[in-house]
């Protein structure tokens, strides 16, 4: 893949195939927003203030790393709390005319996407989608002539496409009124998502076209349909958009070139096909959806105990964190079949390592598997089976001998609160 230029950060993503374990890699990228210059705060900035007991667990962003998992999220991304307004433009082409009403394309993603963000953020993010143009916005150039394919760089095809979109929409749309932009492409433009995933988000281009005084430096494109043939598309096909908009808020891709084997179905930034799933607690803290007082920081040497409530519920302690260095640490949380987590087949304590010095798409987060080589507890399509039973149960212990860390799950009470003992040097 061509190296990113002018601060455009892109990420590869796999596509899950029904009944297959192979993953075909395609292109994806980072964040999308049309923030006015000098505008709103970046993602999660307020809730992740270092001036708290959780401060030592806020491992910092690593400079030079694409979409580092560290805190705080750098400026330039769309804010992830409060009200966010998304501009949605449905486009087609002379050689790929929309075969259905543009409103139907919009309805594939809304209101589901807004509801997903409401549930995941505990109501802290109010995502308001708008589609001021109700019909297809016809591009002046055939789709094939833009040269867009898997892994396409921002130039020259995408740059021309963005200019054409602005020229067609600007007489009718005030771009300065929106926080982010989604381009919903007619599904018959380009290959099926079963063959090649084209959906992509570009971010941070200093030389992006402008409209109504704001740079369109961050733009998400959604192509085809993530329809695996299982009949679940009407319920789950929208999830490509929360994934892409996760980049809008500064979150990296958690899959690797080998697919979803690092995180599995425990975060929508890892797998956005198939059954619904949520974000990890680390990401919710990073986005400002968890407060500092909901984080139990195990930064001191010795033994400590932590009571963790299920992530899906509002309020309570949601994350225990053990910093290992300035760039890494272990996160501990409780996942259950509730909220956005419909695919959870083994509720329990999820343990994973966070590394801020690893690029997006290279494995910045790695889930520890409590039942290695078990084959998992689910047979649902497009869910990484091996990690589906990763959570630890009472009586089980995770050990990192190299760092001298032990995480033991002691018990679970009648309210579903798990007690965890952490031992560290």
Secondary structure as UniProt FT lines:
FT   TURN            6..7
FT   STRAND          10..16
FT   TURN            18..19
FT   STRAND          23..29
FT   TURN            37..38
FT   TURN            43..48
FT   TURN            53..54
FT   HELIX           55..57
FT   TURN            63..64
FT   TURN            66..67
FT   TURN            75..76
FT   STRAND          82..93
FT   TURN            94..95
FT   HELIX           102..107
FT   TURN            108..111
FT   HELIX           112..120
FT   TURN            121..123
FT   STRAND          125..130
FT   STRAND          137..138
FT   HELIX           143..146
FT   TURN            150..151
FT   HELIX           154..158
FT   HELIX           159..169
FT   TURN            170..172
FT   HELIX           175..177
FT   STRAND          180..185
FT   TURN            187..188
FT   TURN            193..195
FT   STRAND          200..202
FT   TURN            206..207
FT   STRAND          210..211
FT   TURN            212..213
FT   STRAND          214..215
FT   STRAND          219..222
FT   HELIX           233..236
FT   TURN            237..238
FT   HELIX           239..248
FT   TURN            249..250
FT   TURN            257..258
FT   TURN            261..265
FT   TURN            268..270
FT   HELIX           281..286
FT   TURN            287..288
FT   HELIX           292..294
FT   STRAND          295..297
FT   STRAND          302..308
FT   TURN            311..312
FT   STRAND          319..323
FT   STRAND          328..335
FT   TURN            339..340
FT   TURN            342..343
FT   STRAND          348..355
FT   TURN            356..357
FT   TURN            360..361
FT   STRAND          365..367
FT   TURN            370..373
FT   TURN            381..382
FT   HELIX           385..387
FT   TURN            388..389
FT   TURN            394..395
FT   STRAND          397..400
FT   TURN            401..404
FT   STRAND          405..412
FT   TURN            414..415
FT   STRAND          418..424
//
